[in-house]
Amino acid sequence: MRIAILGAGATGGFLGARLAKAEAAVVLIARGPHLRAMRESGLRLIEADGETTVPVEATDDLGAIRTSDFVFVTLKAHSVPSIAEDLAANLGPDTTVVSAQNSIPWWYFQRYGGELEGIHLETVDPGGVVGRTIDPKRVIGCIVYAATSVVGPGIVQHVEGERFSLGELDGSQTERIARLSELLASAGLKAPVQPRIRQELWVKLMGNAVFNPLSALTRASLGAMAESPVLAPVVRAAMEEVDAVAARLGITMPVSIDQRIRGAARVGNHKTSMLQDLESGRPMEIDAITGSVVELAGRLGVPVPHLETIYAGVKVLGG
């Protein structure tokens, strides 16, 4: 089984390093100094129990996807629409697309059923280009629980979290998803197959849609935000709004807001992906992570004043 990772930065680099350590057939698709460093010196993974440098196959050629059984798309959500057509053109006849974005993903309302079947969110998929281009039958959803960062070209640091939850869009148990789960488990990762992947997506989004933009506005780490008595009322109110949007879609959160905040506190002094992007001068996932919830709330008639205010603030900050 061959795996391609499109967007081998923090999350993709961590995944690729773990797979390479397990001697899986994996190719990392990246660009710039990060790509050059991986080609020249391998990929260095820093973890709590030590450091490892693994030789990896790394390229900037999307053609590497053609011979892959699975391609993990670990690009930031706003980068996917611009490469969707090239991605689709380079898929092999049986290549499965594993989507691992921190947002309401482009596929959320595909293979969904009901009155919302097939709609798209402009904040995630402008014009619906990704949804039209990539066959939803190819897609597996993936929810990533790994706090990681690129600390230098070819160097990825893993802080905590090893779960990559997987789910078919229609909730079915298929041979391909079982094979993928087994492969990730062989690399020391937790890869449960979830029959309700959208429910788990909202659990993560409850934190991301709130903590990510607030971190950009305050420059605070996850632990600092979770433990701040000043921010606590804002965090709680905004999370309640995310919960209300999810409930309108029939989603019951399996964890409480208190549990979600405690989970962020356990991560400690880790910067969210949005804060990392802000400090590095990269575009932030403002629209996909927070704007998508605001847009969906508007469609569903759910009031989200705290989220709207946070979203507006980060939009001004991010241009």
C-alpha positions in Angstrom: 0.0 0.0 0.0 1.4 3.4 -1.0 0.5 6.7 0.7 0.9 10.2 -0.6 0.8 13.2 1.7 -0.2 16.4 0.0 0.9 19.3 2.1 3.7 17.7 4.2 4.0 20.6 6.8 3.3 20.2 10.5 0.5 17.6 10.4 1.5 16.0 7.2 5.2 15.9 8.1 4.4 14.2 11.5 2.2 11.6 9.7 4.8 11.1 7.0 7.6 10.7 9.5 5.7 8.1 11.6 4.8 6.1 8.4 8.4 6.3 7.2 9.6 5.1 10.6 7.3 2.1 10.2 8.8 1.4 6.8 5.5 2.2 5.0 5.7 3.3 1.3 5.1 7.0 1.6 5.8 10.1 -0.5 5.6 13.6 0.9 4.5 16.4 -1.4 5.8 19.8 -0.3 7.7 22.8 -1.6 10.3 25.5 -0.8 13.0 25.2 1.8 11.1 22.5 3.7 11.1 20.3 0.6 14.8 20.9 -0.1 15.7 20.0 3.5 13.8 16.8 3.4 15.4 15.8 0.1 18.9 16.6 1.3 18.8 15.5 5.0 15.6 13.6 5.6 12.8 14.5 7.9 13.6 15.2 11.5 10.8 14.5 14.0 11.1 15.9 17.5 9.0 14.1 20.1 8.8 14.0 23.9 10.9 10.8 24.0 13.6 11.9 21.6 14.4 12.8 18.1 14.5 10.8 14.9 15.6 11.6 11.4 14.1 9.4 8.7 14.9 9.4 5.0 11.8 10.2 3.0 10.7 10.3 -0.6 9.8 14.0 -1.1 8.7 15.9 -4.2 6.7 18.8 -5.5 5.2 16.8 -8.3 1.5 16.0 -8.0 2.1 13.1 -10.4 3.4 11.1 -7.4 -0.2 10.7 -6.4 -1.1 8.6 -9.5 0.4 5.4 -8.1 -0.8 5.9 -4.5 -3.7 4.0 -2.9 -4.4 6.9 -0.5 -3.6 10.6 -0.7 -3.8 12.5 2.6 -4.7 16.1 1.9 -3.2 18.0 4.9 -3.1 21.4 3.2 -4.7 24.3 4.9 -8.4 24.5 3.8 -7.9 27.8 1.8 -5.3 26.1 -0.3 -7.5 23.2 -1.5 -9.7 25.0 -4.1 -6.8 26.3 -6.1 -5.3 22.8 -6.5 -8.5 20.8 -6.7 -8.5 20.3 -10.5 -4.8 19.3 -10.5 -5.4 16.9 -7.7 -8.3 15.3 -9.4 -6.3 15.0 -12.7 -3.5 13.1 -10.9 -5.6 10.6 -9.0 -5.2 7.0 -10.0 -8.3 5.0 -10.9 -8.6 3.6 -7.3 -6.9 6.4 -5.3 -8.8 7.4 -2.2 -8.7 11.1 -1.0 -8.3 11.4 2.8 -9.4 14.9 3.8 -7.7 16.3 7.0 -8.7 19.9 7.2 -9.4 22.0 10.3 -12.8 23.3 9.3 -16.2 22.3 8.1 -14.8 20.4 5.1 -15.8 20.8 1.5 -17.4 17.3 1.6 -19.6 17.8 4.7 -22.9 18.0 2.8 -21.9 15.3 0.2 -23.4 11.8 0.7 -25.3 13.6 3.5 -29.0 13.1 2.6 -31.9 15.4 3.4 -32.6 19.0 2.3 -29.0 20.2 2.7 -27.5 17.4 0.4 -24.9 18.9 -1.9 -24.8 22.5 -0.7 -21.4 24.2 -0.3 -20.1 26.9 1.9 -18.4 29.8 0.2 -16.0 30.3 3.1 -14.7 26.7 2.6 -15.2 26.0 -1.1 -15.8 29.2 -3.1 -18.0 28.5 -6.1 -18.2 24.8 -5.0 -15.2 24.0 -7.2 -13.8 21.3 -4.9 -17.1 19.6 -4.5 -17.7 19.5 -8.2 -14.2 18.3 -9.0 -13.5 15.5 -6.5 -15.9 12.6 -6.6 -17.3 12.2 -3.1 -17.1 8.4 -3.4 -13.3 8.8 -3.3 -13.3 10.7 0.0 -12.7 9.5 3.5 -13.0 12.1 6.3 -10.1 12.4 8.8 -10.1 14.3 12.1 -6.6 15.0 13.3 -5.8 15.3 17.0 -2.0 16.0 16.9 -0.5 19.2 18.1 2.5 19.8 15.8 4.6 22.6 14.3 7.3 23.0 11.7 10.2 24.5 13.7 12.6 24.7 10.8 13.0 23.4 7.2 12.7 19.6 7.4 12.1 19.7 11.1 8.7 18.9 12.7 7.9 18.9 16.4 5.2 16.8 17.9 3.8 18.1 21.2 1.0 15.6 21.9 -1.9 13.7 20.4 -1.7 10.7 18.0 -5.3 10.2 16.9 -6.4 10.3 13.3 -10.0 9.4 13.4 -11.4 8.1 10.0 -14.9 7.9 8.6 -16.6 7.1 5.3 -18.9 10.0 4.4 -22.0 7.7 4.5 -20.9 6.0 7.7 -20.3 2.6 6.1 -17.6 0.1 7.2 -15.5 -0.6 4.1 -12.4 -2.7 3.3 -10.4 0.4 2.3 -11.0 2.2 5.5 -10.1 -0.9 7.5 -6.9 -1.2 5.6 -6.0 2.4 6.2 -6.8 2.2 9.9 -4.5 -0.8 10.2 -1.7 0.9 8.4 -1.9 4.0 10.7 -2.0 1.7 13.7 1.2 0.0 12.5 2.9 3.4 12.7 1.9 3.9 16.3 -1.1 6.1 15.6 -4.6 5.7 16.9 -6.9 5.5 13.9 -10.5 4.5 15.0 -13.1 4.1 12.3 -16.1 6.3 13.2 -19.6 5.6 11.8 -20.5 9.3 12.6 -17.4 11.2 11.5 -19.3 14.5 11.3 -20.2 14.3 14.9 -16.5 14.0 15.9 -15.7 16.8 13.5 -17.9 19.2 15.5 -16.2 18.2 18.7 -12.9 19.4 17.3 -14.5 22.4 15.6 -15.9 23.5 19.0 -12.4 24.2 20.0 -10.8 25.2 16.7 -13.5 27.8 15.8 -13.0 29.6 19.1 -9.4 29.0 20.2 -7.8 29.5 16.8 -9.1 33.1 16.2 -8.7 34.1 19.8 -5.1 33.0 19.8 -4.5 35.2 16.8 -6.1 38.2 18.6 -4.4 37.6 22.0 -1.1 35.8 20.9 -1.9 33.3 23.7 -1.1 29.6 23.8 -3.9 27.0 24.1 -3.1 26.5 27.8 -3.1 30.2 28.5 -6.5 30.7 26.9 -8.1 27.7 28.5 -7.0 28.9 32.0 -7.6 32.6 31.6 -10.3 33.9 33.9 -10.6 37.0 31.6 -11.2 35.0 28.5 -13.3 32.2 30.1 -16.8 33.9 29.6 -16.0 34.6 25.9 -14.7 31.1 25.2 -17.7 29.5 26.8 -20.2 31.7 25.1 -18.6 31.2 21.7 -18.5 27.4 22.2 -22.1 27.4 23.2 -22.8 29.0 19.8 -20.9 26.4 17.9 -22.8 23.8 19.9 -26.1 25.4 18.8 -25.2 25.3 15.1 -24.2 21.6 15.4 -27.5 20.9 17.3 -29.5 22.5 14.4 -27.9 19.8 12.2 -28.9 17.1 14.6 -25.4 16.7 16.1 -25.3 15.9 19.8 -21.9 16.6 21.3 -20.4 13.6 23.1 -18.3 15.9 25.3 -19.2 18.9 27.3 -17.8 22.4 26.9 -15.9 22.0 30.2 -14.3 18.8 28.9 -13.3 20.6 25.7 -11.7 23.4 27.6 -9.8 21.0 29.9 -8.5 19.2 26.9 -7.1 22.4 25.5 -5.5 23.2 28.9 -3.7 19.8 28.9 -2.0 20.7 25.6 -0.4 23.6 27.5 2.1 26.0 25.9 1.3 25.1 22.3 0.4 27.7 19.7 -2.6 27.1 17.5 -2.1 26.6 13.8 -3.7 30.1 13.2 -1.2 31.8 15.6 1.7 29.9 14.0 0.6 31.2 10.6 0.1 34.8 11.8 3.6 34.9 13.3 5.1 33.4 10.2 3.4 35.8 7.8 1.3 33.0 6.2 -2.4 33.3 5.3 -4.6 32.2 8.2 -7.5 29.8 7.9 -9.9 32.4 9.1 -12.7 31.8 6.7 -12.6 28.0 6.8 -12.2 27.5 10.6 -14.5 30.3 12.0 -16.1 31.8 9.0 -17.6 28.5 7.9 -19.5 28.2 11.3 -20.7 31.8 11.0 -21.8 31.3 7.4 -23.7 28.0 8.2 -25.3 29.7 11.2 -26.7 32.4 8.9 -28.1 29.8 6.6 -29.7 27.9 9.5 -31.0 31.0 11.3 -28.9 30.4 14.4 -27.7 33.5 16.2 -23.9 33.5 16.9 -23.0 37.1 18.0 -19.7 36.1 19.8 -18.5 34.1 16.9 -19.4 36.9 14.5 -17.4 39.4 16.6 -14.3 37.1 16.9 -14.5 36.4 13.2 -14.7 40.1 12.3 -11.8 40.9 14.5 -9.5 38.3 12.9 -10.6 39.3 9.4 -9.4 42.8 10.1 -6.2 41.4 11.6 -5.6 39.1 8.7 -6.5 41.4 5.9 
